[in-house]
């Protein structure tokens, strides 16, 4: 095999709770993660030597500051790969959006190189290597619906939620995950999302139960700084969303709809009011990564 093409799917958080902080500065989390049908495309090819990363997005670095490059380095070192690899990224997932865009591209690199060089590593082995590329990478390697604990690397499969329609909107601002976590008062959070209740609702296939438990403690930081997040949430609710939430550290907002026409109308309204430049109508994705 000289080439392989992989889709790298974005994620949202149906629930995100922070329950403590470790001495090394990492936060202890309890999150329900879900892949959605928005994806980047990675094309991996064998080359004689080195690592070459290219992209159709001029905002992204292509050197060792890119998680794709870091993942390729880790794979070459871990499995003694002597040949080189070129990786082209077609970028569709919004950047700095709280949707694990960088982490899922790294995950796609681990999975793609495993396939391209016929290494035969298991998903678990790739996840153990992947955590060196970032806390969300092991989840992105697995995909689907999952409970993430620890710093995000302790993962448990969960049943997929009932299918519905999602509107995903990324306002024209970038949010630093580092800033959000540094400014989160983990001890002072008054309302914690009901993650255990969310898991029960998933097990019962109860969409209303899932929606009623949507919650993200990081909103306490990001929304204070960027009020447009609440404006987008309100626009989604006014246009028929069952529920709406900020994903990850933000600023992306998603809304859950049972009616596709209402979802499309919400997208149109968000664009008309110029609340967000990147707006998608999509679904939960629970296929194979």
C-alpha atoms as a printed R data frame, in Angstrom:
    type eleno elety resid chain resno       x      y      z
1   ATOM     1    CA   UNK     A     1   0.000  0.000  0.000
2   ATOM     2    CA   UNK     A     2   1.424  3.384 -1.060
3   ATOM     3    CA   UNK     A     3  -1.461  5.653 -0.083
4   ATOM     4    CA   UNK     A     4  -4.465  5.778  2.226
5   ATOM     5    CA   UNK     A     5  -7.223  8.323  2.827
6   ATOM     6    CA   UNK     A     6  -8.899  8.785  6.214
7   ATOM     7    CA   UNK     A     7 -11.760 10.881  7.533
8   ATOM     8    CA   UNK     A     8 -11.079 12.532 10.901
9   ATOM     9    CA   UNK     A     9 -14.365 13.330 12.663
10  ATOM    10    CA   UNK     A    10 -15.090 16.261 14.977
11  ATOM    11    CA   UNK     A    11 -16.538 15.824 18.460
12  ATOM    12    CA   UNK     A    12 -18.899 17.678 20.733
13  ATOM    13    CA   UNK     A    13 -19.377 17.334 24.479
14  ATOM    14    CA   UNK     A    14 -22.902 16.429 25.552
15  ATOM    15    CA   UNK     A    15 -21.731 16.869 29.138
16  ATOM    16    CA   UNK     A    16 -18.491 18.291 30.550
17  ATOM    17    CA   UNK     A    17 -17.693 18.426 34.250
18  ATOM    18    CA   UNK     A    18 -14.430 19.328 35.969
19  ATOM    19    CA   UNK     A    19 -14.105 17.629 39.332
20  ATOM    20    CA   UNK     A    20 -10.599 18.589 40.425
21  ATOM    21    CA   UNK     A    21  -7.094 19.626 39.509
22  ATOM    22    CA   UNK     A    22  -3.873 17.612 39.654
23  ATOM    23    CA   UNK     A    23  -0.572 18.938 40.959
24  ATOM    24    CA   UNK     A    24   0.821 19.027 37.415
25  ATOM    25    CA   UNK     A    25  -1.891 21.521 36.446
26  ATOM    26    CA   UNK     A    26  -4.076 19.084 34.477
27  ATOM    27    CA   UNK     A    27  -7.770 19.042 35.359
28  ATOM    28    CA   UNK     A    28  -9.690 15.908 36.302
29  ATOM    29    CA   UNK     A    29 -12.756 15.695 34.088
30  ATOM    30    CA   UNK     A    30 -15.899 13.672 33.598
31  ATOM    31    CA   UNK     A    31 -17.262 14.119 30.089
32  ATOM    32    CA   UNK     A    32 -19.669 12.548 27.640
33  ATOM    33    CA   UNK     A    33 -18.091 12.813 24.190
34  ATOM    34    CA   UNK     A    34 -19.835 12.333 20.861
35  ATOM    35    CA   UNK     A    35 -18.512 12.329 17.296
36  ATOM    36    CA   UNK     A    36 -20.489 14.281 14.690
37  ATOM    37    CA   UNK     A    37 -20.627 14.130 10.904
38  ATOM    38    CA   UNK     A    38 -18.175 16.978 10.264
39  ATOM    39    CA   UNK     A    39 -14.756 15.736  9.246
40  ATOM    40    CA   UNK     A    40 -11.300 16.608  7.926
41  ATOM    41    CA   UNK     A    41  -9.743 14.430  5.214
42  ATOM    42    CA   UNK     A    42  -6.176 13.123  5.545
43  ATOM    43    CA   UNK     A    43  -4.305 11.709  2.559
44  ATOM    44    CA   UNK     A    44  -1.198  9.771  3.603
45  ATOM    45    CA   UNK     A    45   1.474  8.659  1.127
46  ATOM    46    CA   UNK     A    46   4.794  6.871  1.493
47  ATOM    47    CA   UNK     A    47   7.854  8.932  0.538
48  ATOM    48    CA   UNK     A    48  11.557  7.964  0.710
49  ATOM    49    CA   UNK     A    49  12.296  9.831  3.951
50  ATOM    50    CA   UNK     A    50  11.138 12.486  6.425
51  ATOM    51    CA   UNK     A    51   7.709 13.869  7.323
52  ATOM    52    CA   UNK     A    52   5.966 16.367  5.053
53  ATOM    53    CA   UNK     A    53   2.674 17.955  6.163
54  ATOM    54    CA   UNK     A    54   0.621 20.120  3.767
55  ATOM    55    CA   UNK     A    55  -2.834 21.661  4.159
56  ATOM    56    CA   UNK     A    56  -5.400 23.691  2.263
57  ATOM    57    CA   UNK     A    57  -5.752 26.007  5.286
58  ATOM    58    CA   UNK     A    58  -3.197 28.803  5.546
59  ATOM    59    CA   UNK     A    59  -3.886 29.390  9.255
60  ATOM    60    CA   UNK     A    60  -2.324 26.087 10.304
61  ATOM    61    CA   UNK     A    61   1.374 25.375 10.878
62  ATOM    62    CA   UNK     A    62   2.875 22.463  8.942
63  ATOM    63    CA   UNK     A    63   5.995 21.990 11.087
64  ATOM    64    CA   UNK     A    64   6.411 20.229 14.437
65  ATOM    65    CA   UNK     A    65   3.844 22.622 15.967
66  ATOM    66    CA   UNK     A    66   1.166 20.665 14.098
67  ATOM    67    CA   UNK     A    67  -0.310 17.657 15.920
68  ATOM    68    CA   UNK     A    68  -0.270 15.654 12.661
69  ATOM    69    CA   UNK     A    69   3.511 16.102 12.482
70  ATOM    70    CA   UNK     A    70   3.896 15.158 16.168
71  ATOM    71    CA   UNK     A    71   1.745 12.036 15.690
72  ATOM    72    CA   UNK     A    72   3.790 10.967 12.649
73  ATOM    73    CA   UNK     A    73   7.003 11.387 14.687
74  ATOM    74    CA   UNK     A    74   5.575  9.260 17.513
75  ATOM    75    CA   UNK     A    75   4.528  6.507 15.095
76  ATOM    76    CA   UNK     A    76   7.920  6.420 13.359
77  ATOM    77    CA   UNK     A    77   9.765  6.233 16.680
78  ATOM    78    CA   UNK     A    78   7.432  3.686 18.295
79  ATOM    79    CA   UNK     A    79   7.367  1.272 15.348
80  ATOM    80    CA   UNK     A    80  10.806  1.868 13.815
81  ATOM    81    CA   UNK     A    81   9.409  3.119 10.505
82  ATOM    82    CA   UNK     A    82  12.351  4.015  8.245
83  ATOM    83    CA   UNK     A    83  10.373  5.257  5.233
84  ATOM    84    CA   UNK     A    84   8.987  8.786  5.159
85  ATOM    85    CA   UNK     A    85   5.375  9.940  4.994
86  ATOM    86    CA   UNK     A    86   3.605 12.877  3.387
87  ATOM    87    CA   UNK     A    87   0.255 13.869  4.877
88  ATOM    88    CA   UNK     A    88  -2.127 16.320  3.224
89  ATOM    89    CA   UNK     A    89  -4.922 17.785  5.349
90  ATOM    90    CA   UNK     A    90  -8.180 19.004  3.846
91  ATOM    91    CA   UNK     A    91  -9.533 21.129  6.709
92  ATOM    92    CA   UNK     A    92 -13.297 21.330  7.264
93  ATOM    93    CA   UNK     A    93 -13.585 21.273 11.082
94  ATOM    94    CA   UNK     A    94 -13.447 24.809 12.509
95  ATOM    95    CA   UNK     A    95 -10.102 25.733 14.109
96  ATOM    96    CA   UNK     A    96  -9.789 26.502 17.864
97  ATOM    97    CA   UNK     A    97 -13.448 25.625 18.218
98  ATOM    98    CA   UNK     A    98 -13.738 23.133 21.091
99  ATOM    99    CA   UNK     A    99 -14.378 20.299 18.607
100 ATOM   100    CA   UNK     A   100 -11.023 18.480 18.936
101 ATOM   101    CA   UNK     A   101 -10.018 19.414 15.375
102 ATOM   102    CA   UNK     A   102  -6.286 19.074 16.053
103 ATOM   103    CA   UNK     A   103  -6.695 15.943 18.168
104 ATOM   104    CA   UNK     A   104  -8.830 14.158 15.576
105 ATOM   105    CA   UNK     A   105  -6.258 14.955 12.860
106 ATOM   106    CA   UNK     A   106  -3.578 13.422 15.097
107 ATOM   107    CA   UNK     A   107  -5.835 10.386 15.645
108 ATOM   108    CA   UNK     A   108  -6.310 10.074 11.884
109 ATOM   109    CA   UNK     A   109  -2.527 10.118 11.494
110 ATOM   110    CA   UNK     A   110  -2.057  7.295 14.030
111 ATOM   111    CA   UNK     A   111  -4.787  5.219 12.357
112 ATOM   112    CA   UNK     A   112  -3.642  6.101  8.839
113 ATOM   113    CA   UNK     A   113   0.022  5.261  9.412
114 ATOM   114    CA   UNK     A   114  -0.993  2.019 11.100
115 ATOM   115    CA   UNK     A   115  -2.871  1.146  7.888
116 ATOM   116    CA   UNK     A   116  -0.337  2.575  5.396
117 ATOM   117    CA   UNK     A   117   2.690  0.820  6.880
118 ATOM   118    CA   UNK     A   118   0.686 -2.321  7.774
119 ATOM   119    CA   UNK     A   119   1.835 -2.181 11.401
120 ATOM   120    CA   UNK     A   120  -1.093 -4.108 12.864
121 ATOM   121    CA   UNK     A   121  -1.241 -2.135 16.140
122 ATOM   122    CA   UNK     A   122  -4.462 -2.479 18.146
123 ATOM   123    CA   UNK     A   123  -6.724  0.482 18.921
124 ATOM   124    CA   UNK     A   124  -5.618  0.231 22.567
125 ATOM   125    CA   UNK     A   125  -1.928  0.383 21.597
126 ATOM   126    CA   UNK     A   126  -2.566  3.413 19.403
127 ATOM   127    CA   UNK     A   127  -4.498  5.085 22.244
128 ATOM   128    CA   UNK     A   128  -1.604  4.526 24.676
129 ATOM   129    CA   UNK     A   129   0.741  6.177 22.191
130 ATOM   130    CA   UNK     A   130  -1.852  8.804 21.257
131 ATOM   131    CA   UNK     A   131  -2.147 10.310 24.743
132 ATOM   132    CA   UNK     A   132   1.380 11.681 24.210
133 ATOM   133    CA   UNK     A   133  -0.154 13.804 21.453
134 ATOM   134    CA   UNK     A   134  -2.879 15.245 23.695
135 ATOM   135    CA   UNK     A   135  -5.587 14.239 26.167
136 ATOM   136    CA   UNK     A   136  -8.379 14.084 23.520
137 ATOM   137    CA   UNK     A   137  -6.411 11.947 21.038
138 ATOM   138    CA   UNK     A   138  -7.232  8.516 22.584
139 ATOM   139    CA   UNK     A   139 -10.954  9.352 22.407
140 ATOM   140    CA   UNK     A   140 -10.645 10.529 18.784
141 ATOM   141    CA   UNK     A   141  -8.931  7.227 17.894
142 ATOM   142    CA   UNK     A   142 -11.951  5.388 19.329
143 ATOM   143    CA   UNK     A   143 -14.751  7.788 18.312
144 ATOM   144    CA   UNK     A   144 -18.472  7.277 18.834
145 ATOM   145    CA   UNK     A   145 -20.143  7.900 22.199
146 ATOM   146    CA   UNK     A   146 -17.934  7.641 25.277
147 ATOM   147    CA   UNK     A   147 -17.438  8.617 28.895
148 ATOM   148    CA   UNK     A   148 -14.026 10.232 29.382
149 ATOM   149    CA   UNK     A   149 -12.505 10.451 32.866
150 ATOM   150    CA   UNK     A   150  -9.107 11.246 34.387
151 ATOM   151    CA   UNK     A   151  -7.546 13.939 32.192
152 ATOM   152    CA   UNK     A   152  -9.725 12.579 29.388
153 ATOM   153    CA   UNK     A   153  -7.733  9.427 28.664
154 ATOM   154    CA   UNK     A   154  -9.808  6.907 30.701
155 ATOM   155    CA   UNK     A   155 -12.525  5.930 28.251
156 ATOM   156    CA   UNK     A   156 -15.680  3.814 28.436
157 ATOM   157    CA   UNK     A   157 -17.947  3.077 25.462
158 ATOM   158    CA   UNK     A   158 -21.528  4.315 25.836
159 ATOM   159    CA   UNK     A   159 -24.636  3.509 23.751
160 ATOM   160    CA   UNK     A   160 -25.181  5.861 20.805
161 ATOM   161    CA   UNK     A   161 -27.863  8.524 21.319
162 ATOM   162    CA   UNK     A   162 -31.059  8.392 19.227
163 ATOM   163    CA   UNK     A   163 -30.479  9.975 15.813
164 ATOM   164    CA   UNK     A   164 -31.528 13.593 15.431
165 ATOM   165    CA   UNK     A   165 -30.378 16.757 13.667
166 ATOM   166    CA   UNK     A   166 -27.632 19.036 14.940
167 ATOM   167    CA   UNK     A   167 -26.832 22.625 14.134
168 ATOM   168    CA   UNK     A   168 -23.197 23.413 14.882
169 ATOM   169    CA   UNK     A   169 -22.134 27.075 14.825
170 ATOM   170    CA   UNK     A   170 -18.647 28.487 15.352
171 ATOM   171    CA   UNK     A   171 -18.602 32.268 15.899
172 ATOM   172    CA   UNK     A   172 -15.734 34.247 14.404
173 ATOM   173    CA   UNK     A   173 -13.606 34.166 17.568
174 ATOM   174    CA   UNK     A   174 -10.901 31.777 18.712
175 ATOM   175    CA   UNK     A   175 -10.758 30.488 22.282
176 ATOM   176    CA   UNK     A   176  -7.644 29.114 23.926
177 ATOM   177    CA   UNK     A   177  -8.378 25.880 25.818
178 ATOM   178    CA   UNK     A   178  -5.409 26.696 28.066
179 ATOM   179    CA   UNK     A   179  -6.904 30.105 28.967
180 ATOM   180    CA   UNK     A   180 -10.309 28.612 29.784
181 ATOM   181    CA   UNK     A   181  -8.944 25.898 32.077
182 ATOM   182    CA   UNK     A   182  -6.540 28.332 33.784
183 ATOM   183    CA   UNK     A   183  -9.430 30.699 34.568
184 ATOM   184    CA   UNK     A   184 -11.834 27.987 35.729
185 ATOM   185    CA   UNK     A   185 -12.459 28.006 39.459
186 ATOM   186    CA   UNK     A   186 -12.985 24.247 39.772
187 ATOM   187    CA   UNK     A   187 -13.726 24.536 43.498
188 ATOM   188    CA   UNK     A   188 -16.178 27.402 42.997
189 ATOM   189    CA   UNK     A   189 -18.406 25.762 40.363
190 ATOM   190    CA   UNK     A   190 -21.888 25.789 41.861
191 ATOM   191    CA   UNK     A   191 -23.822 23.740 39.294
192 ATOM   192    CA   UNK     A   192 -22.368 20.523 37.976
193 ATOM   193    CA   UNK     A   193 -23.903 18.660 35.009
194 ATOM   194    CA   UNK     A   194 -25.611 15.362 35.803
195 ATOM   195    CA   UNK     A   195 -23.218 13.084 33.911
196 ATOM   196    CA   UNK     A   196 -24.526  9.900 35.579
197 ATOM   197    CA   UNK     A   197 -28.075 10.876 34.593
198 ATOM   198    CA   UNK     A   198 -26.870 11.531 31.041
199 ATOM   199    CA   UNK     A   199 -25.393  8.008 30.909
200 ATOM   200    CA   UNK     A   200 -28.717  6.535 32.118
201 ATOM   201    CA   UNK     A   201 -30.593  8.488 29.444
202 ATOM   202    CA   UNK     A   202 -28.180  7.172 26.775
203 ATOM   203    CA   UNK     A   203 -28.688  3.611 28.024
204 ATOM   204    CA   UNK     A   204 -32.455  4.101 27.799
205 ATOM   205    CA   UNK     A   205 -32.319  5.784 24.368
206 ATOM   206    CA   UNK     A   206 -34.133  8.771 25.877
207 ATOM   207    CA   UNK     A   207 -33.364 11.868 23.768
208 ATOM   208    CA   UNK     A   208 -35.403 14.159 26.016
209 ATOM   209    CA   UNK     A   209 -33.466 12.856 29.023
210 ATOM   210    CA   UNK     A   210 -30.179 13.498 27.237
211 ATOM   211    CA   UNK     A   211 -31.196 17.029 26.252
212 ATOM   212    CA   UNK     A   212 -32.405 17.907 29.756
213 ATOM   213    CA   UNK     A   213 -28.948 17.006 31.123
214 ATOM   214    CA   UNK     A   214 -26.813 18.951 28.648
215 ATOM   215    CA   UNK     A   215 -24.226 20.870 30.685
216 ATOM   216    CA   UNK     A   216 -20.704 22.280 30.446
217 ATOM   217    CA   UNK     A   217 -18.915 23.893 33.400
218 ATOM   218    CA   UNK     A   218 -16.481 25.660 31.037
219 ATOM   219    CA   UNK     A   219 -19.328 27.946 29.947
220 ATOM   220    CA   UNK     A   220 -18.765 29.772 33.256
221 ATOM   221    CA   UNK     A   221 -15.460 31.069 31.833
222 ATOM   222    CA   UNK     A   222 -15.982 31.342 28.073
223 ATOM   223    CA   UNK     A   223 -19.480 32.885 28.080
224 ATOM   224    CA   UNK     A   224 -18.332 35.652 30.461
225 ATOM   225    CA   UNK     A   225 -15.691 36.648 27.915
226 ATOM   226    CA   UNK     A   226 -17.760 36.042 24.765
227 ATOM   227    CA   UNK     A   227 -21.470 36.822 25.212
228 ATOM   228    CA   UNK     A   228 -22.153 35.872 21.570
229 ATOM   229    CA   UNK     A   229 -22.187 32.232 22.724
230 ATOM   230    CA   UNK     A   230 -25.401 32.831 24.693
231 ATOM   231    CA   UNK     A   231 -26.836 34.814 21.771
232 ATOM   232    CA   UNK     A   232 -26.322 31.805 19.458
233 ATOM   233    CA   UNK     A   233 -27.792 29.406 22.037
234 ATOM   234    CA   UNK     A   234 -30.843 31.651 22.358
235 ATOM   235    CA   UNK     A   235 -31.239 31.844 18.561
236 ATOM   236    CA   UNK     A   236 -31.195 28.035 18.352
237 ATOM   237    CA   UNK     A   237 -33.796 27.665 21.117
238 ATOM   238    CA   UNK     A   238 -36.052 30.292 19.521
239 ATOM   239    CA   UNK     A   239 -35.909 28.320 16.278
240 ATOM   240    CA   UNK     A   240 -36.991 24.974 17.698
241 ATOM   241    CA   UNK     A   241 -33.926 23.382 19.306
242 ATOM   242    CA   UNK     A   242 -34.704 20.954 22.134
243 ATOM   243    CA   UNK     A   243 -31.477 22.043 23.799
244 ATOM   244    CA   UNK     A   244 -28.271 23.953 23.082
245 ATOM   245    CA   UNK     A   245 -24.785 23.932 24.612
246 ATOM   246    CA   UNK     A   246 -21.249 25.176 24.100
247 ATOM   247    CA   UNK     A   247 -18.869 22.365 23.117
248 ATOM   248    CA   UNK     A   248 -15.576 21.860 24.955
249 ATOM   249    CA   UNK     A   249 -13.822 25.109 25.834
250 ATOM   250    CA   UNK     A   250 -15.794 26.851 23.090
251 ATOM   251    CA   UNK     A   251 -16.686 28.943 21.271
252 ATOM   252    CA   UNK     A   252 -18.648 26.428 19.135
253 ATOM   253    CA   UNK     A   253 -22.311 26.030 20.053
254 ATOM   254    CA   UNK     A   254 -24.534 23.121 19.021
255 ATOM   255    CA   UNK     A   255 -28.289 22.693 19.095
256 ATOM   256    CA   UNK     A   256 -30.254 19.425 19.056
257 ATOM   257    CA   UNK     A   257 -33.318 19.307 16.793
258 ATOM   258    CA   UNK     A   258 -35.820 16.578 15.962
259 ATOM   259    CA   UNK     A   259 -37.095 18.434 12.885
260 ATOM   260    CA   UNK     A   260 -34.665 18.885  9.974
261 ATOM   261    CA   UNK     A   261 -36.570 21.907  8.589
262 ATOM   262    CA   UNK     A   262 -36.307 23.684 11.946
263 ATOM   263    CA   UNK     A   263 -32.594 22.863 12.055
264 ATOM   264    CA   UNK     A   264 -32.132 24.386  8.592
265 ATOM   265    CA   UNK     A   265 -34.156 27.466  9.632
266 ATOM   266    CA   UNK     A   266 -31.952 27.922 12.723
267 ATOM   267    CA   UNK     A   267 -28.834 27.694 10.529
268 ATOM   268    CA   UNK     A   268 -30.304 30.306  8.150
269 ATOM   269    CA   UNK     A   269 -31.160 32.653 11.055
270 ATOM   270    CA   UNK     A   270 -27.671 32.379 12.576
271 ATOM   271    CA   UNK     A   271 -26.133 33.204  9.189
272 ATOM   272    CA   UNK     A   272 -28.618 36.020  8.504
273 ATOM   273    CA   UNK     A   273 -27.837 37.645 11.869
274 ATOM   274    CA   UNK     A   274 -24.102 37.083 11.184
275 ATOM   275    CA   UNK     A   275 -23.656 35.358 14.552
276 ATOM   276    CA   UNK     A   276 -21.307 32.751 13.081
277 ATOM   277    CA   UNK     A   277 -19.399 32.305  9.824
278 ATOM   278    CA   UNK     A   278 -19.166 28.519 10.014
279 ATOM   279    CA   UNK     A   279 -22.557 26.846 10.490
280 ATOM   280    CA   UNK     A   280 -23.369 23.191  9.749
281 ATOM   281    CA   UNK     A   281 -26.453 20.991  9.821
282 ATOM   282    CA   UNK     A   282 -25.265 17.490 10.671
283 ATOM   283    CA   UNK     A   283 -25.942 14.383 12.792
284 ATOM   284    CA   UNK     A   284 -24.332 12.258 15.467
285 ATOM   285    CA   UNK     A   285 -21.770  9.915 13.896
286 ATOM   286    CA   UNK     A   286 -21.289  6.432 15.329
287 ATOM   287    CA   UNK     A   287 -19.632  4.665 12.408
288 ATOM   288    CA   UNK     A   288 -16.131  3.250 12.476
289 ATOM   289    CA   UNK     A   289 -13.146  5.582 12.599
